[in-house]
Amino acid sequence: MTLARALAEQVEFFPFTLKQPWLTFAPRRLPRFDLAINGSIEPQITTPPDLIITTGRIAAAVGKHYKSKLIAQSISCKHIHILNPKDNLNKYDWVLIPEHDDVKGENVINFVGSIHPYNQQWFEQDKDESFNQYLAIFIGNPKKEYFKNDFAAEIAAIQEHFKESPLYFCGSPRLNPNSKEVIKSLVRAQDKIWLDELDGPNPYESLLKNAKKIFVTSDSINMVNEACASSVPVSILAEKHATSPKHRRFLNSLSNITCAISKEKRTIKTNFPDNLIYALVNRIKQT
């Protein structure tokens, strides 16, 4: 939606689900694909679209399907797919793939990190001073070995370096109950915690915008990227538990803009270029 709104004057969103067996074979399209999509409910397109934008392998199949239907009606339409569809890339007009995926192609546009809506203007609006005393601890869904072996030590190191600062733990609802219990055991009286809707409204965006420093687990490329769009120092947690080549390439690309926990006094501006979305838009329009 961030890309769509930057590219187009009019945007329509089409939610869908796929039935089996079409779901299993996406992004490939089995015959009679019309029967696969939400009981064949058509998107409510008020005017013929110039662009279809999809993300993920399932949506890739749906995007290809609707482009073929438009072409059959002599309607010219381009298909932009975000992230690697694990498909023949020539079936798409453009494919936007992060650099850490290490995929190249004539119609591939590579970018650093992930596409998100948080630009400098967003960070400067609607500040909430009640959050700026906290160090934000963003926890995705790291492996259980991290909570067993290293999480407590990393939190202790943060508390040691910042004795006067309370922590605000903000975890993914995908965390399993055992991991949540480990997190809760380390929360002090001056700290706060959010792990699911039972803890009230999700403070993620408020912390992203207002916290005085951010710590984020390495497993979530999106959260790391969003944290690095802020103007405050960012440190990576669970770094040694990111073992996949893709994660390692991504974290290595951050090595000169993130702060090691033992070097918290560094005052490095830790944001990716604020014009990423506009660079993508210009590249697409030029093509």
C-alpha positions as CSV (number, residue, x, y, z in Angstrom):
1,M,0.0,0.0,0.0
2,T,2.9,2.3,0.6
3,L,4.2,1.8,-2.9
4,A,0.7,2.0,-4.4
5,R,-0.1,5.3,-2.7
6,A,3.2,6.8,-3.9
7,L,2.6,5.7,-7.5
8,A,-1.1,6.2,-8.0
9,E,-3.8,8.8,-7.6
10,Q,-6.4,6.1,-7.0
11,V,-5.8,2.9,-5.1
12,E,-8.2,0.0,-4.6
13,F,-7.4,-2.9,-2.2
14,F,-8.5,-6.4,-2.8
15,P,-8.4,-8.9,0.1
16,F,-8.7,-12.5,-0.8
17,T,-8.1,-16.1,0.2
18,L,-7.3,-19.1,-2.0
19,K,-8.8,-22.5,-1.8
20,Q,-7.0,-25.8,-2.2
21,P,-5.4,-27.1,-4.3
22,W,-4.6,-23.8,-5.9
23,L,-3.2,-22.5,-2.6
24,T,-0.5,-25.1,-2.5
25,F,0.7,-24.5,-6.0
26,A,0.9,-20.7,-5.9
27,P,2.6,-18.8,-7.5
28,R,1.8,-21.2,-10.3
29,R,-1.8,-21.1,-11.5
30,L,-3.6,-24.4,-11.9
31,P,-6.5,-24.6,-14.4
32,R,-9.9,-23.0,-13.5
33,F,-8.2,-20.5,-11.3
34,D,-11.4,-18.4,-11.1
35,L,-12.8,-21.1,-8.7
36,A,-9.8,-20.6,-6.4
37,I,-10.4,-17.0,-5.3
38,N,-13.0,-16.2,-2.6
39,G,-15.8,-18.1,-4.3
40,S,-14.9,-16.2,-7.6
41,I,-15.8,-12.8,-6.1
42,E,-14.3,-10.2,-8.4
43,P,-12.4,-7.1,-7.1
44,Q,-14.5,-4.0,-7.3
45,I,-12.5,-2.2,-9.9
46,T,-14.3,1.1,-10.8
47,T,-11.9,1.9,-13.6
48,P,-9.4,-0.3,-15.5
49,P,-6.2,-0.3,-13.5
50,D,-2.8,0.7,-14.9
51,L,-1.0,-1.4,-12.3
52,I,-1.5,-4.5,-10.2
53,I,0.8,-4.6,-7.1
54,T,1.2,-7.8,-5.2
55,T,3.4,-9.2,-2.5
56,G,4.1,-12.8,-1.5
57,R,3.8,-16.0,-3.5
58,I,0.1,-16.5,-3.1
59,A,-0.8,-12.9,-4.2
60,A,1.7,-13.4,-7.1
61,A,-0.6,-16.0,-8.6
62,V,-3.7,-13.8,-8.1
63,G,-2.0,-10.8,-9.7
64,K,-1.0,-12.9,-12.8
65,H,-4.5,-14.2,-13.0
66,Y,-6.2,-10.7,-13.1
67,K,-3.6,-9.3,-15.4
68,S,-4.3,-12.1,-17.9
69,K,-8.1,-11.4,-17.6
70,L,-7.5,-7.7,-18.3
71,I,-5.3,-8.4,-21.3
72,A,-8.0,-10.7,-22.6
73,Q,-10.3,-7.6,-22.6
74,S,-7.6,-5.6,-24.5
75,I,-6.8,-3.6,-21.3
76,S,-3.1,-2.8,-20.9
77,C,-1.9,-3.4,-17.4
78,K,1.4,-3.8,-15.6
79,H,2.1,-6.2,-12.7
80,I,4.6,-5.2,-10.0
81,H,5.4,-7.9,-7.5
82,I,7.2,-7.2,-4.2
83,L,9.6,-9.8,-2.8
84,N,10.9,-12.9,-4.5
85,P,7.9,-14.9,-5.9
86,K,10.0,-18.1,-6.4
87,D,8.8,-18.1,-9.9
88,N,9.9,-17.2,-13.4
89,L,10.7,-13.5,-13.0
90,N,9.9,-12.8,-16.7
91,K,6.2,-13.4,-15.8
92,Y,6.1,-10.0,-14.1
93,D,6.8,-6.5,-15.4
94,W,8.9,-5.5,-12.4
95,V,9.9,-7.5,-9.3
96,L,11.1,-5.5,-6.3
97,I,13.5,-7.7,-4.2
98,P,15.6,-6.7,-1.2
99,E,19.4,-6.8,-1.8
100,H,19.9,-9.4,0.9
101,D,17.9,-12.0,-1.2
102,D,20.8,-11.9,-3.7
103,V,18.5,-12.1,-6.7
104,K,19.2,-10.2,-9.9
105,G,17.4,-9.8,-13.2
106,E,16.7,-7.4,-16.1
107,N,13.2,-6.6,-14.5
108,V,14.4,-6.8,-10.9
109,I,14.7,-3.6,-8.8
110,N,16.8,-4.2,-5.7
111,F,16.4,-2.2,-2.5
112,V,17.9,-2.2,1.0
113,G,15.9,-3.6,3.9
114,S,12.1,-3.5,3.4
115,I,9.5,-1.1,2.1
116,H,7.7,0.7,4.9
117,P,5.6,3.9,5.3
118,Y,7.8,5.5,8.1
119,N,9.5,8.5,6.6
120,Q,11.1,11.6,8.3
121,Q,7.8,13.5,8.2
122,W,6.0,10.6,10.0
123,F,8.7,10.6,12.8
124,E,8.3,14.3,13.4
125,Q,4.5,14.3,13.7
126,D,2.4,13.7,16.8
127,K,5.3,13.2,19.3
128,D,4.3,11.6,22.6
129,E,6.6,12.6,25.4
130,S,5.3,9.9,27.7
131,F,7.3,7.4,25.7
132,N,10.6,9.3,25.3
133,Q,12.0,8.1,28.7
134,Y,12.1,4.5,27.6
135,L,14.6,2.2,25.8
136,A,12.5,0.2,23.4
137,I,13.1,-3.6,23.3
138,F,11.5,-4.9,20.1
139,I,11.2,-8.7,20.2
140,G,10.1,-10.5,17.0
141,N,10.1,-14.3,17.3
142,P,13.7,-15.4,17.7
143,K,14.6,-19.1,18.3
144,K,13.9,-20.6,21.7
145,E,17.7,-21.1,22.1
146,Y,18.1,-17.3,22.3
147,F,15.7,-17.1,25.3
148,K,17.4,-20.1,26.9
149,N,21.0,-18.9,26.5
150,D,21.4,-15.2,25.8
151,F,18.3,-13.1,26.2
152,A,18.7,-12.5,30.0
153,A,22.4,-11.6,29.5
154,E,21.7,-9.1,26.8
155,I,18.9,-7.5,28.9
156,A,21.3,-7.4,31.9
157,A,23.9,-5.6,29.7
158,I,21.4,-3.0,28.6
159,Q,20.3,-2.4,32.3
160,E,24.0,-2.1,33.3
161,H,24.8,0.5,30.6
162,F,21.6,2.5,31.2
163,K,21.0,2.3,35.0
164,E,18.6,5.3,35.0
165,S,16.5,4.3,32.0
166,P,13.3,2.2,32.1
167,L,12.8,-0.4,29.4
168,Y,9.6,-1.0,27.4
169,F,9.4,-4.5,26.1
170,C,7.3,-4.8,23.0
171,G,7.0,-8.4,21.6
172,S,5.3,-10.1,18.7
173,P,2.0,-11.9,19.5
174,R,3.6,-14.9,17.7
175,L,5.9,-15.5,20.7
176,N,5.2,-18.8,22.3
177,P,4.1,-19.0,26.0
178,N,7.5,-20.1,27.3
179,S,9.3,-17.2,25.6
180,K,6.7,-14.7,27.0
181,E,7.3,-16.0,30.5
182,V,11.1,-15.5,30.1
183,I,10.4,-11.9,29.0
184,K,8.0,-11.2,31.9
185,S,10.5,-12.5,34.4
186,L,13.0,-9.8,33.5
187,V,10.5,-6.8,33.7
188,R,11.3,-4.5,36.7
189,A,8.9,-2.2,38.5
190,Q,10.0,0.8,36.4
191,D,9.7,-1.1,33.1
192,K,6.6,-1.7,30.9
193,I,5.6,-4.6,28.7
194,W,3.3,-5.4,25.8
195,L,3.0,-8.9,24.4
196,D,-0.6,-9.1,23.1
197,E,-3.9,-7.3,23.1
198,L,-4.5,-8.2,26.8
199,D,-1.8,-5.6,27.6
200,G,-3.8,-2.9,25.9
201,P,-3.1,-0.9,22.7
202,N,0.1,-1.9,20.8
203,P,2.8,0.7,21.6
204,Y,5.0,-0.3,18.7
205,E,4.6,2.9,16.6
206,S,4.7,5.2,19.6
207,L,8.0,3.6,20.7
208,L,9.3,3.7,17.2
209,K,8.6,7.4,17.0
210,N,9.5,8.4,20.6
211,A,11.9,6.0,22.4
212,K,15.3,7.4,23.1
213,K,17.1,4.2,21.9
214,I,15.9,1.0,20.2
215,F,17.0,-2.6,20.6
216,V,15.5,-5.1,18.2
217,T,16.0,-8.8,17.7
218,S,17.7,-9.8,14.5
219,D,15.0,-12.3,13.3
220,S,12.6,-9.6,12.1
221,I,14.1,-7.8,9.0
222,N,11.0,-5.6,8.9
223,M,11.3,-4.4,12.5
224,V,15.1,-3.8,12.2
225,N,14.6,-1.8,9.0
226,E,11.8,0.3,10.6
227,A,13.9,0.9,13.6
228,C,16.8,2.1,11.4
229,A,14.5,4.6,9.8
230,S,14.4,6.5,13.1
231,S,16.9,9.1,14.2
232,V,17.9,7.3,17.4
233,P,20.7,4.7,18.0
234,V,19.7,1.1,17.2
235,S,21.3,-2.1,18.5
236,I,20.7,-5.6,17.3
237,L,19.7,-8.4,19.8
238,A,20.1,-12.1,19.1
239,E,22.6,-11.3,16.4
240,K,24.5,-14.6,16.6
241,H,21.2,-16.5,16.3
242,A,20.6,-15.2,12.8
243,T,22.2,-18.0,10.9
244,S,20.6,-18.0,7.5
245,P,22.7,-16.4,4.7
246,K,19.9,-14.0,3.9
247,H,19.8,-12.6,7.5
248,R,23.6,-12.5,7.6
249,R,23.8,-10.4,4.4
250,F,21.1,-8.1,5.8
251,L,22.8,-7.6,9.2
252,N,26.2,-7.2,7.6
253,S,24.7,-4.3,5.5
254,L,23.9,-2.6,8.8
255,S,27.3,-3.0,10.5
256,N,28.3,0.6,10.1
257,I,25.0,2.2,11.2
258,T,24.0,0.1,14.2
259,C,25.5,0.2,17.7
260,A,27.0,-2.7,19.5
261,I,25.6,-3.1,23.0
262,S,29.1,-2.5,24.5
263,K,29.5,0.8,22.6
264,E,26.3,2.6,23.5
265,K,27.9,6.0,23.5
266,R,28.2,6.1,19.7
267,T,25.9,8.8,18.2
268,I,25.5,7.5,14.6
269,K,22.6,8.5,12.5
270,T,20.9,5.2,12.0
271,N,18.5,5.6,9.1
272,F,18.3,4.2,5.7
273,P,17.8,6.8,2.9
274,D,14.5,8.5,3.5
275,N,13.8,8.6,-0.2
276,L,13.8,4.8,-0.8
277,I,10.1,4.8,-1.8
278,Y,10.6,7.8,-4.1
279,A,13.6,6.2,-5.7
280,L,11.5,3.1,-6.4
281,V,8.7,5.2,-7.8
282,N,11.1,7.1,-10.1
283,R,12.8,3.9,-11.3
284,I,9.4,2.3,-12.2
285,K,8.1,5.5,-13.9
286,Q,11.3,5.7,-16.0
287,T,10.9,2.1,-17.1
